């Protein structure tokens, strides 16, 4: 159950990025923070999933441990979205989890707030996973680096074996993301 504590800690320490307007196709695509994709108070309700003395005493592979894991996965995959984000042009930094890779170009991927998300169990809540479509594709040689994706965000659920996304982003621009200037 330690993995649950790790995820809970990440949600509390989620970095805050400065807001800056980026223009995409002549339209502002302001930089947003990952916590803007969670309804107010959701972080506290998510913490309730991890706030049980029982979690520290259960074997992850016991029947009760598996039952709790199933309940948690259900809650994470059905996390509420912020309906006001539907249709907005945004820019958001994150990391790529490729969902396809024809010919060395990644056109369909999950954007997640931290490196390694969706590879570890449990994945982030669905309101912290974005299903990104970028028709020109991006090279797969720098998928370990943070990127900045700009485009139109919609509240659309997409399920994949890697996780469930609560948002979809039709990307118009992808560029490297320089984190150093945001943590000064």
C-alpha positions in Angstrom: 0.0 0.0 0.0 3.1 2.3 0.1 2.4 3.1 -3.6 -0.8 4.8 -2.5 1.1 7.0 -0.1 3.5 8.0 -2.8 0.7 9.1 -5.1 -1.0 11.0 -2.3 2.3 12.8 -1.6 2.7 13.8 -5.2 -0.7 15.4 -5.2 0.3 17.6 -2.3 3.6 18.6 -3.8 2.4 19.2 -7.4 4.5 22.2 -8.6 3.0 25.5 -9.4 3.9 27.1 -12.8 3.7 30.7 -13.6 1.0 31.8 -16.0 2.1 33.1 -19.4 0.1 33.5 -22.6 1.2 31.5 -25.6 -0.3 32.2 -29.0 -1.5 29.3 -31.1 -3.1 29.9 -34.5 -3.6 33.6 -33.4 -5.5 32.6 -30.3 -4.1 32.8 -26.7 -3.4 29.4 -25.1 -2.5 30.4 -21.5 -0.3 28.1 -19.5 -2.3 26.2 -16.9 -1.4 24.2 -13.9 -2.4 20.5 -13.4 -4.5 21.3 -10.3 -6.7 23.5 -12.5 -8.0 20.3 -14.0 -9.3 19.1 -10.6 -12.6 20.5 -9.2 -12.2 22.5 -6.0 -11.9 20.1 -3.0 -11.2 17.0 -5.1 -7.6 16.8 -3.8 -8.9 16.5 -0.2 -11.4 13.8 -1.2 -8.7 11.9 -3.1 -6.6 12.0 0.1 -9.5 10.2 1.9 -8.7 7.2 -0.3 -5.3 7.0 1.3 -6.3 8.0 4.9 -7.0 4.7 6.4 -4.9 3.0 9.1 -5.9 -0.3 7.4 -3.7 0.4 4.4 -0.5 0.2 6.4 -1.4 -3.2 7.8 -2.7 -5.0 4.7 -0.6 -7.2 2.4 -1.0 -5.8 -1.1 -1.7 -9.2 -2.5 -4.2 -10.3 0.1 -7.9 -10.6 -0.9 -8.6 -7.4 1.1 -5.7 -5.6 -0.5 -6.8 -6.6 -4.0 -10.4 -5.4 -3.1 -9.1 -2.0 -1.9 -6.9 -1.7 -5.0 -9.9 -2.4 -7.2 -12.0 0.3 -5.4 -9.2 2.8 -5.6 -8.7 2.1 -9.4 -12.4 2.7 -9.9 -12.3 6.0 -8.1 -9.2 7.2 -9.9 -10.5 6.3 -13.3 -13.8 8.2 -12.7 -12.3 11.4 -11.2 -14.5 14.5 -11.9 -13.3 17.0 -14.5 -13.7 20.8 -14.5 -16.5 21.4 -17.1 -15.4 25.1 -17.5 -12.2 23.8 -19.2 -14.2 22.3 -22.1 -13.3 24.0 -25.3 -10.5 26.2 -23.9 -7.2 26.8 -25.7 -4.5 25.9 -23.2 -0.8 25.2 -22.8 0.3 22.6 -20.2 3.6 21.0 -19.4 4.0 17.3 -18.8 5.4 14.0 -19.8 4.5 11.7 -22.7 3.2 8.1 -22.3 3.0 6.9 -26.0 -0.1 5.1 -27.0 1.0 4.5 -30.6 4.3 4.7 -32.4 4.0 4.1 -36.2 7.2 5.0 -38.0 9.0 6.6 -35.0 6.4 9.4 -34.7 4.1 9.6 -31.7 0.7 11.0 -32.7 -1.4 9.7 -29.8 -0.3 9.8 -26.2 -1.2 10.5 -22.7 0.2 13.7 -21.2 0.8 13.2 -17.5 2.1 15.6 -14.8 5.1 13.6 -13.7 7.6 11.2 -15.3 6.7 7.5 -15.0 2.9 8.0 -14.5 0.8 5.3 -16.0 3.7 2.9 -15.8 3.4 2.5 -12.1 0.2 1.3 -10.4 -2.0 3.1 -9.6 -2.1 5.6 -12.5 -3.0 9.2 -11.7 -6.6 10.1 -11.4 -8.4 10.5 -14.8 -8.5 14.3 -14.3 -4.7 14.3 -14.2 -4.3 12.4 -17.6 -4.9 14.1 -20.9 -5.5 12.1 -24.1 -3.4 14.1 -26.7 -3.8 13.9 -30.5 -1.1 15.5 -32.6 -1.5 14.7 -36.2 2.0 15.7 -37.5 3.4 13.5 -34.7 6.5 14.2 -32.6 9.8 12.3 -32.6 10.1 9.6 -30.1 13.7 10.2 -29.2 13.1 12.7 -26.4 10.1 11.2 -24.6 11.8 11.3 -21.2 12.0 15.1 -21.3 9.2 17.5 -20.2 7.3 19.0 -23.0 4.8 21.9 -23.4 1.7 21.0 -25.3 -0.7 23.7 -26.6 -4.1 23.2 -28.1 -7.8 22.9 -27.6 -8.9 21.0 -24.4 -12.2 19.1 -24.2 -13.8 17.1 -21.4 -13.8 13.7 -23.0 -13.1 10.4 -21.4 -10.8 7.9 -23.0 -9.8 4.5 -21.5 -6.7 2.6 -22.4 -4.8 -0.2 -20.7 -2.4 2.4 -19.4 -5.1 4.5 -17.7 -8.2 6.6 -18.2 -8.0 10.2 -19.3 -10.7 12.7 -18.3 -9.6 15.2 -20.9 -8.7 15.3 -24.6 -6.3 17.8 -26.1 -6.2 18.4 -29.9 -2.5 19.6 -30.0 -1.4 22.3 -32.3 2.1 22.8 -30.9 4.6 20.7 -28.9 7.9 22.1 -27.7 10.5 21.3 -25.0 9.6 22.6 -21.6 12.2 24.4 -19.6 11.4 23.7 -15.9 14.3 25.6 -14.4 12.8 29.0 -14.9 9.5 27.9 -13.2 11.1 26.7 -10.0 13.3 29.8 -9.2 
